[in-house]
Amino acid sequence: MSLRLKIVSPEKIVYEGNADSVLVPGTVGAFEILKDHAPIISSLEKGVVEYGVNGQKQQLLISGGFVEVKKNEVSLCVEVE
């Protein structure tokens, strides 16, 4: 089983589905979220969110937001550039 990823902006749902990994620009440095990651809530700064879907990397430029991880569910609330 992979991660369940949901990326939302104030305007719309950007992505909702499975992902192999998620790389986010945390305010104290970028970090990667993989299957069975510990629960976390973190703020995000301007940068690139990169997520792998079936071996393909997708990128999204953001100006900030938040990420929450719990039980292989990753939720991002972001401002899209």
Steps between C-alpha positions, in 0.01 A plus 500: 500500500619848418417839644163666456571858392266798490624842388254788536528870429241767585374476141477125441617147572832481315556124539331215683625145467785264578866597508824309555675791673455872568785755527398829661681831570476520881587829669813344656592303188351265245393155614364189336192310612496127432267215598467462881638850572452618857202732560599864444358844436737752343487839332629528146687782331530606138640221288416187307283212620607185317297181514545166331202332336567155348869584461429837332605819680247783511597851613297786640637848577358641824539825691432342840257291699475208741542122488347239730599133501315226688453129429637520143269790417672821390298822484646819355325835520702730276505827309582409140731734307 
